Amino acid sequence: MIHNVPKPAISPAFTIEDIHKIREWHYEILKDATPQERADYYNAGSREFQDYLAERKRLKALATT
């Protein structure tokens, strides 16, 4: 079961404490998740990032034409 935990506040300087906050946040989200739920969580994030990259590539192609 993936928990609905609010995202941590990250400082503009992005310090080591921010990395610790992110790690703790990931732990809280996934601590009781099954292996399939973990895979689904990471795959969804990967798909979102791939869509973001494809959109940036599309916009770059439009800008150079």
N, C-alpha and C positions, 0 to 999 in steps of 0.2 A: 504494500500500500504506500503510495507516494503521498507525503504530507504537504499540505498547503502552508508553507512558511513564507512570510514576507521577505523580500530580498533585502540584504543588508545595505546600509548607507556606505557608499564608497567615497573616500576623500578625493579631491581633485589631484592631489600629489601622488596617489596610489602607493601607499606605504606597505610595509610588510604586515602591519596589522590588518590592512584590507585583505591581503591574501589569506590571513587566518580567518577573517570573517567569512570569506567566500567558501573556504574549506569546511567551516562549521556549518554553514548554510546547506552545502551539498550533503553533508552527513545527516543533518536533520531531515532533509527532503527524502533521502533514500535509505534511512536506517532500517526500516521494516519492509523494504521493497523486495519482491521476488526477483530472481535473475531475469525473468522475462520483462518485468516492469522496469528494471534498470536498463535493459537493452532498448525498450521502447522509448524511455526518457532520453537516452543519448541519441538514438536514431532520429527522434523528432527534432532535437537541437541541431543535429547535422543537416537534416533536410532544410530547416529554416536558414542556416548559414549558406547552404548551397543555393537556395533561392535568392538570398541577398547578393551573393557573388554574381549570379546570372543577371540580376537586374543591373548591377553596377557595370557589367560587361556590355549589356545592351545599351545603357546610357552613354558609355564611352564610345561605342560604335556610332551612335547617333551624333555625338558631338564632333567626331572627326570627319563626318560626311558633309 
